[in-house]
Amino acid sequence: MSWKWNVMLSFGGAEFWAEDAEGALESCPALDRINSWLNADIVHNYGPLTDLTSCTFGNGTGMSANVWGGGFQHLDMEEFLKVVAVQHWRDRASVQLFIQGEEDSRFTLMVLDDHLDAEVPEC
C-alpha cells in the first residue's frame, strides 16, 4: 500500500497582484515556486497543484477564492510544509493549507508559522 496525501492550499487574491500596482499577474509567484519544487521530484512525478476553483464555473457563478490542490503518493509532508511556509506570501494571514492522510477521515488545517525556521528545501 502506498501512502497518499490530499492537499488543498488556499490564499487571498493579493497573491495575483504586482507589488508596484501595475495590475494583475498571470500567475502567483509563491505557487509557481511550490509547483517547481513538486515538479523537480522526478522519482515520484508529483506534478503541480491544480486549480480547484476553475472546475466550479459550470454552475454559472464559480468560487471567488483561490484554491489549489492535489493527491500525492509518497509526498514528504514535512518538506512540503517547509516549502509552503517559507514562500514570500503578500498576505500570509490569508494562506491556509489543509492536508488529509490516506487513513484520515477529514482534513487538518496546518499552522505554517511552525515551519518558518526550518531549513528550506530547494524550490
N, C-alpha and C positions, 0 to 999 in steps of 0.2 A: 504494500500500500504506500502510496506517495502522499506527502503532506501538502495540502493545498491551503493557501491563504486567499481570502476575498478581501479586497481593498477598495475603499471609497475615500476620495480626497475632495474636500470642498473648500472653496476660498472665494473672497469677495471680488467684485468687478474691478477694483483698483489695480489688480494684477495685470489687466489688459490695457492699461493706460500708460503713456510715456511720462516720465518724470518731469520733462520740460514743457508739459501741457501742449505738445504737438498733436495730441489726439490718440486714437485707439491704436494699439499694437496688433499685429496679425497673430501673435502667439504670446503666451505667458512665459517670460524668461525662466522663472523658477521651475515651472512644469517642464519646460524644454530640458533643463539640466537633470531633473529627475528621470525623464524618459531616456536621456542619453545614458544615464547610469544603468537603467534597466536594459537598454539595447546593447550595452557593452558586454553583457554576460553571454558569450557565445555558447557556453556549455548548456545553459538552460533555455535559451531562446525565449526570454520572457516577453519581449515586445513591449510597447508603450502602454501607459494608462490610456483608456478610451473615454471619449467624451460621452457621458451618460445623459447629458441634457438634450442633445440633438435628437435622441430617439423619442422624446416626449412631444415633438412638434406635430405629430399626427392628430392630436386632439384639438387642434386649432388654436391652442394657447401656448403650450410648452412651458417649461420651467424658466423662471427668471433667476437662476442660480448657476454657479459653475460647479459641476460635479463630475469627477473623473474616476474611473475605477477599472478593475480587472480581477481576474483569478490567476494566481501564480503558484506553480508547484515548486517546492524546494526553495522558496524565497528566504533569504537570510533576513528575517524580520528586524533584528537589531540593527543591521547595516542599513536597511531601508528606512527605518525610523530616523537614523542619523542623517541620511541624505535629505529627507524631507525637512527635518528640523533646522538644518544649517543654511537653508536657502535664504536669500535676501528678499523676503516677502515684504511688499509695500505696506500691507495691512495684516501683520502677523496675528492679530486678535481674531481675524475672520477665518483663519485657516483651521480646518478640522480634519483629522484623519481617523477613519473608522476601520477596524480590522476584525475579521472573523476567521478563526481557525477552522479546519475541516471538521472537527468534532464539537465546535461551539454552537450553541443554539441561537446566539444573537451576536450582533456587532458590539465592539467595545470602542469607546472614544479614547484615543491615546492623548497623553499630555506631552506635547512636543518639546516644551521647555526643559523637560527632564533629560533630553538628549543633546542639548546645545553645547555642552562642554566635552562631548565625546570626540575622539579622533575622527576626522572626516574621511570617509571612503572616497576614492577617486570618482568624480562626476564627469 
